[in-house]
Amino acid sequence: MLTATEYRAGTVSPRVQRAFARNVQLPPLERLTLAKLLLESVLSDTQREEADWMALGLEAFQHDWDNDEDAIYDNWQAHYDLTTR
């Protein structure tokens, strides 16, 4: 988290420094609104990325699970001569 000391010490990029300098001039409610929007944009990107990875994993799992070599197990109850209860 960026502290005021870090901001003044120049440990962030000039671009972030300029944005921060402009935004500290906003009224508190507008700064809070901006902070909320920025946080949501990061969180939604993270959630989207996680969903993309999950979709890739599920696709790989489905491809591995649904293959001709293991098709005999798809109907395992009939294969083992079991009846459903």
C-alpha positions in Angstrom: 0.0 0.0 0.0 1.3 3.4 -0.9 1.8 5.7 2.0 2.1 9.4 1.9 5.8 9.1 2.8 6.5 6.7 -0.1 4.6 9.0 -2.4 6.8 12.0 -1.3 9.9 9.9 -1.4 9.3 9.1 -5.1 9.2 5.4 -4.8 6.3 5.2 -7.3 6.4 6.0 -11.0 6.0 9.6 -12.2 2.7 8.6 -13.8 1.3 7.4 -10.5 2.6 10.5 -8.7 0.8 12.8 -11.2 -2.5 10.8 -10.8 -2.2 10.9 -7.0 -1.4 14.6 -7.0 -4.6 15.3 -9.0 -6.8 13.0 -7.0 -5.8 14.3 -3.6 -7.5 17.5 -4.6 -10.8 15.8 -5.0 -13.4 16.0 -2.2 -13.3 13.0 0.2 -16.4 11.3 -1.2 -15.1 11.5 -4.8 -11.7 10.1 -3.7 -13.6 7.2 -2.0 -15.6 6.6 -5.1 -12.5 6.6 -7.2 -10.7 4.2 -4.8 -13.7 1.8 -4.9 -13.8 1.9 -8.7 -10.1 1.2 -8.9 -10.2 -1.6 -6.4 -13.2 -3.2 -8.2 -11.3 -3.0 -11.6 -8.4 -5.0 -10.1 -10.6 -7.5 -8.3 -12.8 -8.2 -11.4 -9.7 -8.7 -13.5 -8.4 -11.2 -11.0 -11.7 -13.0 -10.8 -11.9 -13.1 -14.6 -8.4 -14.5 -14.8 -9.2 -17.2 -12.2 -12.4 -18.1 -14.1 -10.4 -18.4 -17.3 -7.9 -20.8 -15.6 -10.7 -22.9 -14.2 -12.3 -23.2 -17.6 -9.0 -24.3 -19.1 -8.6 -26.9 -16.3 -12.1 -28.2 -16.8 -11.6 -28.4 -20.5 -8.5 -30.5 -20.1 -10.2 -32.7 -17.5 -13.1 -33.3 -19.8 -10.8 -34.1 -22.7 -8.9 -36.6 -20.5 -12.0 -38.0 -18.9 -14.0 -38.5 -22.1 -11.9 -40.8 -24.3 -12.4 -44.0 -26.1 -10.0 -46.0 -24.0 -12.0 -45.4 -20.9 -15.5 -45.5 -22.5 -16.1 -49.0 -21.0 -16.2 -47.3 -17.6 -18.8 -44.8 -18.6 -21.5 -47.4 -18.0 -19.7 -49.2 -15.1 -22.9 -50.6 -13.6 -23.7 -52.6 -16.8 -20.0 -53.5 -17.1 -20.0 -55.1 -13.6 -23.5 -56.5 -14.1 -25.0 -54.3 -11.3 -28.5 -53.0 -11.2 -29.4 -49.6 -10.0 -31.4 -49.4 -6.7 
